[in-house]
C-alpha cells in the first residue's frame, strides 16, 4: 500500500517554513565547509530539501534564487566539476 503523507499534512505555516528553510540553507553551507568525501552530496540533499519545503509552503519564489545558486555551486565544485579540493 502506498501512502501519500503530503496530503495528510496540515497546512504549513509560511513563517515557520521560512525559518526552517533558512536553517536548512545554513546546514547545507556548513556541510560544504566541514569537508569529507560526501560533503557535496550531503549539501545538495539539504539544499534540495530546503527547496521542496519552500515549494510546499508556497514561499519558493522568496528562496528559489538563493537555493538554486547554491545547487549550481555544488555542481561546479563537486566531483566532476571545477573542484579545487
C-alpha angles and dihedrals in degrees: 000000000000118000124200104208095178089070092050094053118103117240111293117241105235094214093052091044091051091054091049092048090051090051092049091052090052091048090051091050091049092050089057091051096046096063130209132140094278099040093114094050092047093047091047091051091050093048090048090051090052091051093049091050091048090051093048091050093047093241098105094114087063096051106023097090092052095045095044090052090053092048090051090051091051089052092050097044100035129085109313092017130094092290120178095192 
